[in-house]
Amino acid sequence: MNSSYRIAAPELAVSTWFNSPTPPSLERLRGRVVFLHAFQMLCPACVSHGLPQTQRVQAVFRETDLQVIGLHSVFEHHAVMTPDALKAFIHEYRLTFPIAVDQPSDDGLIPKTMERYGMRGTPTAIIIGRDGHVEYHRFGIEDDMVIGARLATLLAAPNPDVAAKSPETRGCTDDGCTIPNTHDECR
């Protein structure tokens, strides 16, 4: 996604959650980086690449504040891709990250979250920055290095909520004294 065209990430429309005792919401995750992977059980690229990549992302960034979320977005073969079948699929593939079932559309084939994000199909990788804006949106297979580099860059960026709460102060306060910027003092 072009960084000059950033949109606020729409909230997920979820009918069921798996692997999550407390369902996450993007509003509660504000301040954290979110990796959202949209998939279908019967999508060959999802099974061979997207889901294994998502598991690797979960493992590599385990010690960070990254939140990984799977989104099962069914837009075809509705009769066989039920929540019960997904539960067995999650168990068989040993998927450990929270997985949401995208709410079906009220009037069409495209599930609600898939439509809100303008997804073209599965797999789709979406990265949401700490400020709640979509930083990356990619349909199809993406290289692990590209995903890893984008995630690492966003995780290294300061948390805007923390920065807003603790502005840099110059001089001494009740909390301590800051080192003056000698370049400013010399002017």
ZADO-1210 file (C-alpha; in nm, 4 decimals, padded with zeros to 6 digits):
<atoms>
<atom x="00.0000" y="00.0000" z="00.0000" code="MET" pos="1"/>
<atom x="00.1278" y="00.3418" z="-00.0901" code="ASN" pos="2"/>
<atom x="00.2242" y="00.5243" z="00.2311" code="SER" pos="3"/>
<atom x="00.0779" y="00.8507" z="00.0983" code="SER" pos="4"/>
<atom x="-00.2652" y="00.6857" z="00.0921" code="TYR" pos="5"/>
<atom x="-00.3185" y="00.5444" z="00.4380" code="ARG" pos="6"/>
<atom x="-00.6628" y="00.4524" z="00.5644" code="ILE" pos="7"/>
<atom x="-00.7823" y="00.3826" z="00.9145" code="ALA" pos="8"/>
<atom x="-00.8199" y="00.0074" z="00.9562" code="ALA" pos="9"/>
<atom x="-01.1887" y="-00.0879" z="00.9678" code="PRO" pos="10"/>
<atom x="-01.2952" y="-00.2989" z="01.2660" code="GLU" pos="11"/>
<atom x="-01.3207" y="-00.6710" z="01.1996" code="LEU" pos="12"/>
<atom x="-01.6719" y="-00.8148" z="01.1554" code="ALA" pos="13"/>
<atom x="-01.6463" y="-01.1532" z="01.3284" code="VAL" pos="14"/>
<atom x="-01.9037" y="-01.4259" z="01.3862" code="SER" pos="15"/>
<atom x="-01.6761" y="-01.6661" z="01.5805" code="THR" pos="16"/>
<atom x="-01.3257" y="-01.6644" z="01.7341" code="TRP" pos="17"/>
<atom x="-01.0854" y="-01.9565" z="01.7763" code="PHE" pos="18"/>
<atom x="-00.7621" y="-01.9664" z="01.9835" code="ASN" pos="19"/>
<atom x="-00.8612" y="-01.6579" z="02.1786" code="SER" pos="20"/>
<atom x="-01.0221" y="-01.6578" z="02.5224" code="PRO" pos="21"/>
<atom x="-01.0808" y="-01.2819" z="02.4894" code="THR" pos="22"/>
<atom x="-01.1651" y="-01.1787" z="02.1342" code="PRO" pos="23"/>
<atom x="-00.9259" y="-00.9051" z="02.0200" code="PRO" pos="24"/>
<atom x="-01.0584" y="-00.5883" z="01.8600" code="SER" pos="25"/>
<atom x="-00.8552" y="-00.3401" z="01.6606" code="LEU" pos="26"/>
<atom x="-00.9661" y="-00.0632" z="01.8938" code="GLU" pos="27"/>
<atom x="-00.8189" y="-00.2468" z="02.1959" code="ARG" pos="28"/>
<atom x="-00.5043" y="-00.3276" z="01.9962" code="LEU" pos="29"/>
<atom x="-00.4332" y="00.0386" z="01.9148" code="ARG" pos="30"/>
<atom x="-00.0682" y="00.1043" z="02.0019" code="GLY" pos="31"/>
<atom x="00.0360" y="-00.2407" z="01.8796" code="ARG" pos="32"/>
<atom x="00.1281" y="-00.3579" z="01.5307" code="VAL" pos="33"/>
<atom x="-00.1217" y="-00.6084" z="01.3865" code="VAL" pos="34"/>
<atom x="-00.0513" y="-00.8699" z="01.1185" code="PHE" pos="35"/>
<atom x="-00.3829" y="-00.9822" z="00.9677" code="LEU" pos="36"/>
<atom x="-00.3824" y="-01.2836" z="00.7372" code="HIS" pos="37"/>
<atom x="-00.7032" y="-01.3567" z="00.5425" code="ALA" pos="38"/>
<atom x="-00.7352" y="-01.7156" z="00.4249" code="PHE" pos="39"/>
<atom x="-00.9713" y="-01.9970" z="00.3283" code="GLN" pos="40"/>
<atom x="-00.9221" y="-02.3629" z="00.4186" code="MET" pos="41"/>
<atom x="-00.9602" y="-02.4706" z="00.0555" code="LEU" pos="42"/>
<atom x="-00.7265" y="-02.2072" z="-00.0887" code="CYS" pos="43"/>
<atom x="-00.4088" y="-02.3878" z="-00.2062" code="PRO" pos="44"/>
<atom x="-00.1845" y="-02.0788" z="-00.1713" code="ALA" pos="45"/>
<atom x="-00.3177" y="-02.0201" z="00.1815" code="CYS" pos="46"/>
<atom x="-00.2435" y="-02.3759" z="00.2921" code="VAL" pos="47"/>
<atom x="00.0954" y="-02.4051" z="00.1209" code="SER" pos="48"/>
<atom x="00.2288" y="-02.0554" z="00.1871" code="HIS" pos="49"/>
<atom x="00.0098" y="-01.8059" z="00.3731" code="GLY" pos="50"/>
<atom x="-00.0700" y="-02.0036" z="00.6874" code="LEU" pos="51"/>
<atom x="00.2835" y="-02.1421" z="00.7327" code="PRO" pos="52"/>
<atom x="00.4138" y="-01.7865" z="00.6875" code="GLN" pos="53"/>
<atom x="00.1709" y="-01.6588" z="00.9495" code="THR" pos="54"/>
<atom x="00.2894" y="-01.9277" z="01.1934" code="GLN" pos="55"/>
<atom x="00.6503" y="-01.8218" z="01.1255" code="ARG" pos="56"/>
<atom x="00.5611" y="-01.4567" z="01.1861" code="VAL" pos="57"/>
<atom x="00.4004" y="-01.5594" z="01.5165" code="GLN" pos="58"/>
<atom x="00.7142" y="-01.7524" z="01.6178" code="ALA" pos="59"/>
<atom x="00.9730" y="-01.4952" z="01.5054" code="VAL" pos="60"/>
<atom x="00.7967" y="-01.1956" z="01.6623" code="PHE" pos="61"/>
<atom x="00.6755" y="-01.3767" z="01.9747" code="ARG" pos="62"/>
<atom x="00.8794" y="-01.1532" z="02.2086" code="GLU" pos="63"/>
<atom x="00.7393" y="-00.8288" z="02.0629" code="THR" pos="64"/>
<atom x="00.4043" y="-00.6566" z="02.0932" code="ASP" pos="65"/>
<atom x="00.2948" y="-00.7762" z="01.7472" code="LEU" pos="66"/>
<atom x="-00.0569" y="-00.9231" z="01.7378" code="GLN" pos="67"/>
<atom x="-00.1101" y="-01.1909" z="01.4732" code="VAL" pos="68"/>
<atom x="-00.4685" y="-01.2567" z="01.3652" code="ILE" pos="69"/>
<atom x="-00.6002" y="-01.5047" z="01.1111" code="GLY" pos="70"/>
<atom x="-00.9231" y="-01.4205" z="00.9274" code="LEU" pos="71"/>
<atom x="-01.1147" y="-01.7059" z="00.7666" code="HIS" pos="72"/>
<atom x="-01.3005" y="-01.5246" z="00.4854" code="SER" pos="73"/>
<atom x="-01.5261" y="-01.7618" z="00.2947" code="VAL" pos="74"/>
<atom x="-01.6454" y="-01.6358" z="-00.0422" code="PHE" pos="75"/>
<atom x="-01.6875" y="-01.9759" z="-00.2126" code="GLU" pos="76"/>
<atom x="-01.7696" y="-02.3363" z="-00.1145" code="HIS" pos="77"/>
<atom x="-01.9766" y="-02.2097" z="00.1801" code="HIS" pos="78"/>
<atom x="-02.1364" y="-02.5487" z="00.2500" code="ALA" pos="79"/>
<atom x="-01.8056" y="-02.7201" z="00.3331" code="VAL" pos="80"/>
<atom x="-01.6136" y="-02.4369" z="00.5030" code="MET" pos="81"/>
<atom x="-01.8151" y="-02.4219" z="00.8229" code="THR" pos="82"/>
<atom x="-01.6897" y="-02.3201" z="01.1685" code="PRO" pos="83"/>
<atom x="-01.6875" y="-02.6896" z="01.2700" code="ASP" pos="84"/>
<atom x="-01.4686" y="-02.7769" z="00.9719" code="ALA" pos="85"/>
<atom x="-01.2438" y="-02.4794" z="01.0523" code="LEU" pos="86"/>
<atom x="-01.2081" y="-02.5981" z="01.4124" code="LYS" pos="87"/>
<atom x="-01.0795" y="-02.9359" z="01.2868" code="ALA" pos="88"/>
<atom x="-00.8541" y="-02.7610" z="01.0329" code="PHE" pos="89"/>
<atom x="-00.7021" y="-02.5410" z="01.3052" code="ILE" pos="90"/>
<atom x="-00.6323" y="-02.8492" z="01.5165" code="HIS" pos="91"/>
<atom x="-00.4832" y="-03.0532" z="01.2297" code="GLU" pos="92"/>
<atom x="-00.2566" y="-02.7713" z="01.1109" code="TYR" pos="93"/>
<atom x="-00.1677" y="-02.6746" z="01.4708" code="ARG" pos="94"/>
<atom x="-00.2479" y="-02.3080" z="01.4173" code="LEU" pos="95"/>
<atom x="-00.1840" y="-02.1173" z="01.7396" code="THR" pos="96"/>
<atom x="-00.2721" y="-01.7543" z="01.6648" code="PHE" pos="97"/>
<atom x="-00.6234" y="-01.6113" z="01.7162" code="PRO" pos="98"/>
<atom x="-00.8488" y="-01.6848" z="01.4196" code="ILE" pos="99"/>
<atom x="-01.1675" y="-01.4959" z="01.3380" code="ALA" pos="100"/>
<atom x="-01.4459" y="-01.6176" z="01.1136" code="VAL" pos="101"/>
<atom x="-01.5434" y="-01.3293" z="00.8867" code="ASP" pos="102"/>
<atom x="-01.9158" y="-01.2497" z="00.9119" code="GLN" pos="103"/>
<atom x="-02.1069" y="-01.3489" z="00.6016" code="PRO" pos="104"/>
<atom x="-02.2522" y="-01.0688" z="00.3937" code="SER" pos="105"/>
<atom x="-02.6188" y="-00.9840" z="00.4384" code="ASP" pos="106"/>
<atom x="-02.6725" y="-00.9480" z="00.0652" code="ASP" pos="107"/>
<atom x="-02.3822" y="-01.0954" z="-00.1307" code="GLY" pos="108"/>
<atom x="-02.1004" y="-01.3474" z="-00.1458" code="LEU" pos="109"/>
<atom x="-01.8172" y="-01.1328" z="-00.0071" code="ILE" pos="110"/>
<atom x="-01.7867" y="-01.1490" z="00.3754" code="PRO" pos="111"/>
<atom x="-01.8089" y="-00.8212" z="00.5669" code="LYS" pos="112"/>
<atom x="-01.4446" y="-00.7741" z="00.6731" code="THR" pos="113"/>
<atom x="-01.3188" y="-00.8783" z="00.3306" code="MET" pos="114"/>
<atom x="-01.5440" y="-00.6154" z="00.1749" code="GLU" pos="115"/>
<atom x="-01.4485" y="-00.3451" z="00.4290" code="ARG" pos="116"/>
<atom x="-01.0800" y="-00.3904" z="00.3429" code="TYR" pos="117"/>
<atom x="-01.1341" y="-00.4208" z="-00.0315" code="GLY" pos="118"/>
<atom x="-00.9650" y="-00.7616" z="-00.0442" code="MET" pos="119"/>
<atom x="-00.9418" y="-00.9250" z="-00.3868" code="ARG" pos="120"/>
<atom x="-00.9243" y="-01.2803" z="-00.2520" code="GLY" pos="121"/>
<atom x="-00.7100" y="-01.5090" z="-00.0406" code="THR" pos="122"/>
<atom x="-00.4406" y="-01.5117" z="00.0773" code="PRO" pos="123"/>
<atom x="-00.4270" y="-01.1456" z="00.1735" code="THR" pos="124"/>
<atom x="-00.1730" y="-01.0004" z="00.4160" code="ALA" pos="125"/>
<atom x="-00.2567" y="-00.6742" z="00.5918" code="ILE" pos="126"/>
<atom x="-00.0310" y="-00.4922" z="00.8360" code="ILE" pos="127"/>
<atom x="-00.1839" y="-00.2316" z="01.0641" code="ILE" pos="128"/>
<atom x="00.0450" y="00.0213" z="01.2303" code="GLY" pos="129"/>
<atom x="00.0396" y="00.1285" z="01.5928" code="ARG" pos="130"/>
<atom x="-00.1769" y="00.4280" z="01.5033" code="ASP" pos="131"/>
<atom x="-00.4504" y="00.2026" z="01.3609" code="GLY" pos="132"/>
<atom x="-00.3827" y="00.2753" z="00.9935" code="HIS" pos="133"/>
<atom x="-00.3306" y="00.0158" z="00.7222" code="VAL" pos="134"/>
<atom x="00.0398" y="00.0232" z="00.6375" code="GLU" pos="135"/>
<atom x="00.0478" y="-00.2722" z="00.3986" code="TYR" pos="136"/>
<atom x="-00.2194" y="-00.4592" z="00.1990" code="HIS" pos="137"/>
<atom x="-00.1188" y="-00.7395" z="-00.0368" code="ARG" pos="138"/>
<atom x="-00.3217" y="-01.0024" z="-00.2195" code="PHE" pos="139"/>
<atom x="-00.1354" y="-01.3219" z="-00.3069" code="GLY" pos="140"/>
<atom x="00.1893" y="-01.4775" z="-00.1963" code="ILE" pos="141"/>
<atom x="00.4496" y="-01.2448" z="-00.0461" code="GLU" pos="142"/>
<atom x="00.8090" y="-01.3278" z="00.0439" code="ASP" pos="143"/>
<atom x="00.8855" y="-01.3817" z="00.4143" code="ASP" pos="144"/>
<atom x="01.1678" y="-01.1264" z="00.3986" code="MET" pos="145"/>
<atom x="00.9326" y="-00.8530" z="00.2746" code="VAL" pos="146"/>
<atom x="00.6777" y="-00.9241" z="00.5490" code="ILE" pos="147"/>
<atom x="00.9516" y="-00.9507" z="00.8135" code="GLY" pos="148"/>
<atom x="01.1168" y="-00.6247" z="00.7088" code="ALA" pos="149"/>
<atom x="00.7872" y="-00.4352" z="00.7100" code="ARG" pos="150"/>
<atom x="00.6927" y="-00.5739" z="01.0505" code="LEU" pos="151"/>
<atom x="01.0358" y="-00.5056" z="01.2017" code="ALA" pos="152"/>
<atom x="01.0279" y="-00.1460" z="01.0752" code="THR" pos="153"/>
<atom x="00.6852" y="-00.0810" z="01.2255" code="LEU" pos="154"/>
<atom x="00.7726" y="-00.2553" z="01.5526" code="LEU" pos="155"/>
<atom x="01.0856" y="-00.0398" z="01.5865" code="ALA" pos="156"/>
<atom x="00.8857" y="00.2813" z="01.5454" code="ALA" pos="157"/>
<atom x="00.7811" y="00.4627" z="01.8624" code="PRO" pos="158"/>
<atom x="00.4334" y="00.4021" z="01.9957" code="ASN" pos="159"/>
<atom x="00.2368" y="00.7229" z="01.9254" code="PRO" pos="160"/>
<atom x="00.0197" y="00.6714" z="02.2354" code="ASP" pos="161"/>
<atom x="00.3248" y="00.6488" z="02.4631" code="VAL" pos="162"/>
<atom x="00.4947" y="00.9449" z="02.2958" code="ALA" pos="163"/>
<atom x="00.1822" y="01.1575" z="02.3416" code="ALA" pos="164"/>
<atom x="00.1593" y="01.0691" z="02.7099" code="LYS" pos="165"/>
<atom x="00.5239" y="01.1354" z="02.7921" code="SER" pos="166"/>
<atom x="00.6504" y="01.4364" z="02.5971" code="PRO" pos="167"/>
<atom x="01.0205" y="01.5069" z="02.6156" code="GLU" pos="168"/>
<atom x="01.0931" y="01.7662" z="02.8786" code="THR" pos="169"/>
<atom x="01.4039" y="01.9798" z="02.8954" code="ARG" pos="170"/>
<atom x="01.5743" y="02.0635" z="03.2195" code="GLY" pos="171"/>
<atom x="01.4655" y="01.9305" z="03.5577" code="CYS" pos="172"/>
<atom x="01.1251" y="01.8154" z="03.6780" code="THR" pos="173"/>
<atom x="01.0060" y="01.6099" z="03.9749" code="ASP" pos="174"/>
<atom x="01.0877" y="01.2990" z="03.7665" code="ASP" pos="175"/>
<atom x="01.4529" y="01.3904" z="03.7057" code="GLY" pos="176"/>
<atom x="01.6785" y="01.5989" z="03.4857" code="CYS" pos="177"/>
<atom x="01.7306" y="01.5542" z="03.1126" code="THR" pos="178"/>
<atom x="02.0628" y="01.5985" z="02.9412" code="ILE" pos="179"/>
<atom x="02.0507" y="01.9228" z="02.7443" code="PRO" pos="180"/>
<atom x="02.1038" y="01.9044" z="02.3704" code="ASN" pos="181"/>
<atom x="02.4450" y="02.0700" z="02.3457" code="THR" pos="182"/>
<atom x="02.3838" y="02.1674" z="01.9825" code="HIS" pos="183"/>
<atom x="02.0853" y="02.3818" z="02.0853" code="ASP" pos="184"/>
<atom x="02.2685" y="02.5288" z="02.3849" code="GLU" pos="185"/>
<atom x="02.5580" y="02.6493" z="02.1686" code="CYS" pos="186"/>
<atom x="02.3376" y="02.8665" z="01.9462" code="ARG" pos="187"/>
</atoms>
